[in-house]
């Protein structure tokens, strides 16, 4: 299955998993994926959000706050 993903997509998924684990979550949620996408500064998602005028650092902070920690 992984052979269908680009290296960048694999990296985002790995980073999302790390985000989840670091917060004590048992599975990757949408918020973890969005945080990982926002941290991929050369990615399409980052550039699209930036072009829409989104303050990405503020978005990351808000997502991290809402994610919390624990199961």
N, CA and C of each residue as an Amber inpcrd file, in Angstrom:
protein
   213
   0.8130000  -1.1940000   0.0000000   0.0000000   0.0000000   0.0000000
   0.8610000   1.2650000   0.0000000   1.9480000   1.2740000   0.7510000
   2.7730000   2.4760000   0.8850000   3.4330000   2.8980000  -0.4140000
   3.5710000   1.9630000  -1.3540000   4.2320000   2.3050000  -2.6150000
   3.4290000   3.3110000  -3.4320000   2.1530000   3.4840000  -3.1170000
   1.3150000   4.4460000  -3.8380000   1.5120000   5.8760000  -3.3480000
   2.1430000   6.0430000  -2.2050000   2.3310000   7.3630000  -1.6070000
   3.6650000   7.9630000  -2.0360000   3.6720000   9.2840000  -2.2160000
   4.9330000   9.9720000  -2.4890000   5.7480000  10.0170000  -1.2010000
   7.0210000  10.3210000  -1.3340000   7.8780000  10.4360000  -0.1490000
   7.3700000  11.5250000   0.7840000   6.9000000  12.6220000   0.2170000
   6.3890000  13.7220000   1.0400000   5.1300000  13.2850000   1.7950000
   4.2430000  12.5620000   1.1330000   3.0260000  12.0720000   1.7940000
   3.3840000  11.1150000   2.9300000   4.3400000  10.2480000   2.6950000
   4.7970000   9.3280000   3.7440000   5.3440000  10.1070000   4.9310000
   6.0850000  11.1500000   4.6400000   6.6540000  11.9830000   5.6970000
   5.5610000  12.6560000   6.5160000   4.5400000  13.1770000   5.8500000
   3.4320000  13.8340000   6.5510000   2.7050000  12.8340000   7.4440000
   2.4800000  11.6380000   6.9350000   1.7940000  10.6150000   7.7300000
   2.6350000  10.2290000   8.9460000   3.9380000  10.0640000   8.7540000
   4.8380000   9.7630000   9.8840000   4.7900000  10.8840000  10.9160000
   4.8450000  12.1220000  10.4460000   4.8250000  13.2650000  11.3590000
   3.4890000  13.3820000  12.0870000   2.4020000  13.0610000  11.4050000
   1.0840000  13.0780000  12.0430000   1.0300000  12.0230000  13.1460000
   1.6020000  10.8690000  12.8660000   1.6480000   9.8050000  13.8850000
   2.4630000  10.2600000  15.0890000   3.5870000  10.9210000  14.8340000
   4.4090000  11.4430000  15.9310000   3.6460000  12.4880000  16.7440000
   2.8730000  13.3270000  16.0590000   2.0410000  14.3220000  16.7550000
   1.0560000  13.6200000  17.6850000   0.4150000  12.5790000  17.1820000
  -0.5640000  11.8430000  17.9860000   0.1060000  11.1790000  19.1890000
   1.2030000  10.4870000  18.9590000   1.9020000   9.7750000  20.0300000
   2.4120000  10.7570000  21.0870000   2.9290000  11.8920000  20.6450000
   3.4730000  12.8710000  21.5980000   2.3980000  13.4460000  22.5130000
   1.1510000  13.3590000  22.0770000   0.0300000  13.8570000  22.8860000
  -0.6970000  12.7420000  23.6300000  -0.1750000  11.5250000  23.5080000
  -0.7730000  10.4050000  24.2080000  -2.0440000   9.8870000  23.5590000
  -2.2350000  10.2080000  22.2780000  -3.4190000   9.7360000  21.5720000
  -3.1270000   8.3750000  20.9490000  -4.1400000   7.5520000  20.9060000
  -3.9750000   6.1840000  20.4210000  -4.0720000   6.0560000  18.9070000
  -4.5960000   7.0560000  18.2420000  -4.7170000   6.9920000  16.7880000
  -4.5630000   8.3950000  16.2030000  -4.2790000   8.4500000  14.9160000
  -4.0860000   9.7210000  14.2130000  -5.4560000  10.2760000  13.8360000
  -5.6800000  11.5170000  14.2400000  -6.9290000  12.2040000  13.9170000
  -6.6540000  13.2790000  12.8690000  -7.7210000  13.8700000  12.3870000
  -7.6170000  14.9070000  11.3620000  -6.7140000  16.0480000  11.8140000
  -6.8280000  16.4220000  13.0840000  -6.0190000  17.5290000  13.6090000
  -4.5270000  17.2280000  13.4980000  -4.1440000  15.9800000  13.7610000
  -2.7300000  15.6030000  13.6720000  -2.2360000  15.7180000  12.2360000
  -3.0720000  15.2940000  11.2970000  -2.6920000  15.4000000   9.8880000
  -2.5560000  16.8560000   9.4600000  -3.4760000  17.6950000   9.9040000
  -3.4130000  19.1100000   9.5310000  -2.1790000  19.7830000  10.1310000
  -1.8560000  19.4580000  11.3750000  -0.6360000  19.9960000  11.9810000
   0.5820000  19.5690000  11.1660000   0.6430000  18.2970000  10.8120000
   1.7790000  17.7830000  10.0280000   1.8510000  18.4700000   8.6650000
   0.7120000  18.6740000   8.0200000   0.6980000  19.3640000   6.7270000
   1.1710000  20.8030000   6.8610000   0.7700000  21.4570000   7.9330000
   1.1660000  22.8560000   8.1560000   2.6560000  22.9890000   8.4530000
   3.2320000  21.9590000   9.0040000   4.6650000  22.0020000   9.3180000
   5.5290000  21.6430000   8.1140000   4.9090000  21.1450000   7.0630000
   5.6030000  20.8040000   5.8180000   5.6350000  22.0690000   4.9560000
   6.5620000  22.9540000   5.2440000   6.5740000  24.3070000   4.6760000
   6.7360000  24.3690000   3.1630000   7.2130000  23.3050000   2.5650000
   7.3620000  23.2880000   1.1070000   6.2030000  22.5770000   0.4180000
   5.2230000  22.1290000   1.1930000   4.1150000  21.3670000   0.6420000
   3.0170000  22.2310000   0.0350000   2.1840000  21.5930000  -0.7460000
   1.0830000  22.2800000  -1.4220000   0.0640000  22.8110000  -0.4240000
  -0.2450000  22.0280000   0.6020000  -1.2400000  22.4560000   1.5940000
  -0.7820000  23.7290000   2.2950000   0.4850000  23.7710000   2.6790000
   1.0280000  24.9590000   3.3440000   0.8970000  26.1760000   2.4380000
   1.3020000  25.9990000   1.1900000   1.2600000  27.1180000   0.2420000
  -0.1650000  27.5680000  -0.0440000  -1.0980000  26.6140000  -0.1230000
  -2.4980000  26.9650000  -0.3680000  -3.0630000  27.7670000   0.8000000
  -2.7960000  27.3170000   2.0110000  -3.2710000  28.0470000   3.1940000
  -2.6390000  29.4360000   3.2650000  -1.3650000  29.4920000   2.9690000
  -0.6570000  30.7690000   2.9710000  -1.2640000  31.7270000   1.9460000
  -1.5700000  31.2130000   0.7550000  -2.1790000  32.0440000  -0.2920000
  -3.5650000  32.5390000   0.0940000  -4.2360000  31.8120000   0.9690000
  -5.5570000  32.2320000   1.4510000  -5.4590000  33.2340000   2.6070000
  -4.2360000  33.5380000   3.0090000  -4.0340000  34.5090000   4.0710000
  -4.1030000  33.9270000   5.4680000  -4.0260000  32.6170000   5.5690000
  -4.0890000  31.9550000   6.8770000  -2.7630000  32.1670000   7.6040000
  -2.8340000  32.5560000   8.8730000  -1.6510000  32.6390000   9.7160000
  -1.3650000  31.2160000  10.1870000  -0.4410000  30.5610000   9.5180000
  -0.2180000  29.1350000   9.7370000   0.3300000  28.8470000  11.1290000
   1.2040000  29.6970000  11.6270000   1.7220000  29.4850000  12.9760000
   0.6000000  29.5760000  14.0150000  -0.3010000  30.5160000  13.8240000
  -1.4490000  30.6440000  14.7190000  -2.3780000  29.4300000  14.5880000
  -2.5770000  28.9570000  13.3700000  -3.3900000  27.7620000  13.1420000
  -2.7950000  26.5580000  13.8610000  -1.4900000  26.3860000  13.7580000
  -0.8210000  25.2700000  14.4420000  -1.0200000  25.3780000  15.9460000
  -0.8300000  26.5700000  16.4900000  -1.0200000  26.7770000  17.9360000
  -2.4330000  26.4160000  18.3650000  -3.4080000  26.8480000  17.5890000
  -4.8110000  26.5740000  17.9230000  -5.1200000  25.0770000  17.8210000
  -4.6090000  24.4340000  16.7930000  -4.8210000  22.9930000  16.6430000
  -4.1800000  22.2300000  17.7980000  -2.9770000  22.6210000  18.1520000
  -2.2910000  21.9600000  19.2720000  -3.0650000  22.1510000  20.5770000
  -3.6090000  23.3420000  20.7660000  -4.3930000  23.6200000  21.9690000
  -5.6490000  22.7540000  22.0020000  -6.3280000  22.6730000  20.8800000
  -7.5660000  21.9060000  20.8140000  -7.3230000  20.3970000  20.9020000
  -6.1850000  19.9550000  20.4090000  -5.8720000  18.5180000  20.4680000
  -5.7270000  18.0370000  21.9060000  -5.1140000  18.8730000  22.7050000
  -4.8910000  18.4690000  24.0920000  -3.9830000  17.2610000  24.1780000
  -4.0540000  16.5690000  25.3030000  -3.2500000  15.3760000  25.4920000
  -4.0540000  14.3310000  26.2180000  -3.6130000  13.1090000  26.0950000
  -4.3050000  11.9980000  26.7300000  -5.2130000  11.2790000  25.7600000
  -5.7570000  10.1540000  26.1900000  -6.5850000   9.3360000  25.2840000
  -7.8730000  10.0360000  24.8730000
